[in-house]
Amino acid sequence: MVSLDTTKPITAGIREIVITLFQAVGLVILVAFAAVLGGAVVEIGERAWKRVKGALFGTDPHLLHLPDLGRTMADGGEKKDGDEKRKA
């Protein structure tokens, strides 16, 4: 009499389920790592742009450097002599 081993198909099915589970967990970890890495790249890029923007435009975001225009009172320029006579 020959007996059949009926546990081999069940063992193979469980093995396939475990392999698929590990692949899914690995994929989730890979996607999460990519999201964190992407966020870090965006943060570093924003900080670098902030430094470049500060170097180009100065620390005041409302100040635009135009050397030909000169300074006004709003920029902290000096008063003219004629202004004091008009107020008095």
C-alpha positions in Angstrom: 0.0 0.0 0.0 1.3 3.4 -0.9 0.3 6.4 1.2 0.2 10.0 -0.1 1.8 12.8 1.9 -1.1 15.3 2.1 0.9 17.9 4.1 3.2 18.9 1.2 0.6 21.1 -0.6 -0.4 22.8 2.6 3.3 23.4 3.5 3.9 24.9 0.0 0.8 27.1 0.3 1.9 28.4 3.7 5.4 29.0 2.3 4.0 31.1 -0.6 1.8 33.1 1.9 4.9 33.9 4.1 7.0 34.9 1.0 4.2 37.2 -0.2 3.8 38.6 3.3 7.5 39.4 3.5 7.4 41.0 0.1 4.5 43.2 1.1 6.2 44.3 4.3 9.4 45.1 2.4 7.4 47.1 -0.1 5.7 49.1 2.7 9.1 49.8 4.3 10.5 50.9 1.0 7.6 53.3 0.3 7.9 54.7 3.9 11.6 55.2 3.5 11.1 57.0 0.2 8.5 59.3 1.7 10.8 60.2 4.6 13.7 60.7 2.2 11.6 62.9 -0.1 10.5 65.0 2.9 14.2 65.5 4.0 15.2 66.5 0.5 12.4 69.1 0.3 13.4 70.5 3.7 17.0 70.7 2.8 16.1 72.4 -0.5 13.9 74.9 1.3 16.7 75.8 3.7 19.2 76.1 0.9 16.9 78.4 -1.1 16.3 80.5 2.1 20.1 81.0 2.4 20.4 81.9 -1.3 17.5 84.2 -1.2 18.9 85.9 1.9 22.3 86.3 0.1 20.7 87.8 -3.0 18.0 90.0 -1.5 19.3 90.6 2.0 17.6 89.7 5.3 14.6 92.0 4.8 12.1 90.4 2.4 10.7 93.8 1.4 14.1 95.3 0.5 15.1 95.2 -3.1 18.7 96.2 -3.9 18.7 98.9 -6.6 21.9 100.9 -6.3 20.9 103.4 -9.0 17.7 104.3 -7.2 19.4 105.5 -3.9 17.9 105.3 -0.4 14.7 106.8 0.7 13.4 107.7 4.2 11.5 104.4 4.4 14.9 102.7 3.8 16.6 104.7 6.6 18.0 107.4 4.4 19.2 110.8 5.6 17.0 113.9 5.7 17.5 116.7 3.3 18.0 120.3 4.6 14.9 121.6 2.8 12.6 119.2 4.8 13.3 120.9 8.1 12.3 124.3 6.8 9.0 123.1 5.4 7.9 121.6 8.8 8.6 124.8 10.7 
